[in-house]
């Protein structure tokens, strides 16, 4: 994903590998500037679903959890991150061809083809 998506920055920002961290890649999250592109995340997710591509949004910000809702906690950074995040398919049977298909369709739906 990273190699295919990096050229679409700043519209899509892939998570970069870090040589000092051995991450467990159970999710592949990208940040998408939905506001600048002029599309909602739900619209993009639905269009990808029509193409057979399942996406998700993980990890609702802490201040959105029920306990903190009562405290009216505002965390600008986490809210901004959450509003731009989208988890792309990632599993053991995912092929390079599958990844190219996901990226091709995501870029087309976002209207940012290069």
C-alpha positions as CSV (number, residue, x, y, z in Angstrom):
1,X,0.0,0.0,0.0
2,X,2.6,2.5,1.0
3,X,4.5,2.4,-2.3
4,X,1.3,2.8,-4.3
5,X,-0.3,5.5,-2.1
6,X,2.6,7.8,-1.3
7,X,2.3,9.7,-4.6
8,X,-1.2,10.8,-3.6
9,X,0.0,12.7,-0.6
10,X,-1.4,15.1,0.8
11,X,-4.8,13.8,-0.2
12,X,-4.0,10.3,1.1
13,X,-1.3,9.8,3.7
14,X,-0.3,6.2,4.2
15,X,1.2,4.9,7.4
16,X,4.9,4.6,7.0
17,X,7.0,1.8,8.3
18,X,9.5,2.7,11.0
19,X,12.8,0.9,11.2
20,X,12.8,1.3,15.0
21,X,9.3,-0.3,15.5
22,X,8.3,-3.8,14.8
23,X,4.5,-3.2,14.3
24,X,1.8,-5.8,14.1
25,X,0.2,-5.0,10.8
26,X,-3.4,-6.1,11.6
27,X,-4.8,-2.9,10.2
28,X,-3.7,-0.7,7.4
29,X,-4.9,2.8,8.1
30,X,-4.6,5.8,5.8
31,X,-5.5,9.4,6.4
32,X,-7.7,11.0,3.8
33,X,-8.3,14.7,3.5
34,X,-12.1,14.2,2.9
35,X,-12.7,17.9,3.5
36,X,-10.4,19.1,0.8
37,X,-11.5,16.4,-1.6
38,X,-15.2,17.3,-1.0
39,X,-16.4,13.8,-0.2
40,X,-17.6,12.3,3.0
41,X,-16.0,9.2,4.4
42,X,-19.3,7.3,4.3
43,X,-19.7,8.1,0.6
44,X,-16.2,6.8,-0.1
45,X,-16.8,3.7,2.0
46,X,-20.1,2.9,0.2
47,X,-18.5,3.4,-3.2
48,X,-15.7,1.0,-2.3
49,X,-18.2,-1.5,-0.9
50,X,-20.0,-1.4,-4.3
51,X,-16.6,-2.5,-5.8
52,X,-16.3,-5.4,-3.3
53,X,-13.9,-3.6,-1.1
54,X,-14.7,-3.6,2.6
55,X,-13.3,-0.7,4.7
56,X,-13.7,0.2,8.3
57,X,-13.1,3.0,10.8
58,X,-11.4,1.8,14.0
59,X,-10.7,3.2,17.4
60,X,-13.2,6.0,18.1
61,X,-11.4,8.8,20.0
62,X,-11.3,8.5,23.7
63,X,-13.3,11.6,24.3
64,X,-16.2,10.0,22.2
65,X,-16.4,7.0,24.6
66,X,-19.5,7.1,26.8
67,X,-17.5,7.7,30.0
68,X,-15.9,10.8,28.6
69,X,-19.0,12.1,26.8
70,X,-20.4,13.1,30.1
71,X,-17.2,15.1,30.9
72,X,-17.4,17.1,27.6
73,X,-13.7,16.5,26.9
74,X,-12.4,17.9,23.6
75,X,-9.2,16.5,22.1
76,X,-8.7,18.4,18.8
77,X,-5.8,16.2,17.6
78,X,-7.7,12.9,18.1
79,X,-10.9,14.3,16.5
80,X,-9.0,15.5,13.5
81,X,-7.2,12.1,13.1
82,X,-10.4,10.2,13.5
83,X,-12.2,12.3,10.9
84,X,-9.6,11.5,8.3
85,X,-8.9,7.8,9.1
86,X,-9.9,4.8,7.0
87,X,-8.8,1.2,7.4
88,X,-8.1,-0.5,4.1
89,X,-8.4,-4.3,3.7
90,X,-5.4,-6.2,5.2
91,X,-5.3,-9.9,5.7
92,X,-3.1,-12.9,5.1
93,X,-4.7,-13.8,1.7
94,X,-4.4,-10.3,0.3
95,X,-2.4,-10.4,-2.9
96,X,-0.4,-7.6,-4.7
97,X,-3.1,-7.6,-7.3
98,X,-5.8,-7.1,-4.6
99,X,-3.8,-4.1,-3.2
100,X,-3.6,-2.6,-6.6
101,X,-7.3,-3.0,-7.1
102,X,-8.0,-1.3,-3.8
103,X,-5.7,1.6,-4.5
104,X,-7.0,2.0,-8.1
105,X,-10.6,2.2,-7.0
106,X,-9.9,4.4,-4.0
107,X,-8.0,6.9,-6.1
108,X,-10.8,6.9,-8.8
109,X,-13.5,7.4,-6.2
110,X,-11.6,10.3,-4.6
111,X,-11.0,11.8,-8.0
112,X,-7.3,12.3,-7.5
113,X,-5.8,10.2,-10.2
114,X,-2.3,11.1,-11.3
